[in-house]
Amino acid sequence: MPFAVTHILTSLFCVDFYRKKVIKRKDFPLWLVLIGGLAGLLPDSDYALYWILKPFLDIQPTDIHGLYTHTLLIPLVI
């Protein structure tokens, strides 16, 4: 996904769809939808790793971003 906001919006829509259409519960709190949206930022957490390693290594953001965090294995493990 090209932007971090796309990660958030996609996960927000998926969690909200699950809340409204799949489980059809009225007592499903909206803060869980928010947490689901923020969890959509986890694939971009490798940028924090880049800023930590930048002073010590000669790397570019493209060397780290998308390497491990954008695979389908990570959500299955978490």
N, C-alpha and C positions, 0 to 999 in steps of 0.2 A: 504494500500500500504506500502511496507516495508521501503521505503526511501523517504525523502522529495523531492529528485530529481524526483521521479516517479510522485509525485503530480504535479510538474511543467511541466514535459514532457507531461503528459496526458492532462492537460488543454491546453498546447500550441498546441498539435495536434488537439484537439477538436475545438479550436477557429480558427485555420488555415483551417481545413476542412470546417467549417461553412463559412469562408470568401471565399474560392475558389469554393466550390461545391454547397452551398445552396443559398447564396445571389448573387454570381458571379459578384461582383463589383470590379472594378479595383482601385477605389479610397478609399478602405478600408485601413486605415493606419496601418502599421506594429506595431506601438507603442501600438495600442489597443490589438494586439496579445500578446505583451510583458506583458501588464497589466493583460490580461487573464491568462497568465502563472504564474505571481506572485500571482494572486488571488488563484491559486491552492495551495499556501502555507497556506492559512487560516485554513485548518483543523489541521495544526501543531502549530497554535498559542497558544495552551494550554501549550506548553513547556515554553513559557514566563511566564505564570501564575505559573507554577511549580517553576521556579527560583525565583519568587517574594515571594511565600509562603514557600519556603524551609527553610529560617532562623526561621520562626515562628512556623511551624508545622512539625511533624515527618511524612512526606509522601514520597512516592516513585513516580517516573515519571509514572509508570503504574497505579497509583491510579487516576491520572487526565487525562492522554492522552487517547483520544478516547472516553471519557465519553459523552461529549456533541457535540464536534466539528466534530465528524465523523458520525453524523446522517444526514439523508437527510432533516430533518426539518430546519437545519441552513441555507443551501443555499436557501431554499424557503422563509425564513424570510428575508434574506439579499436581 
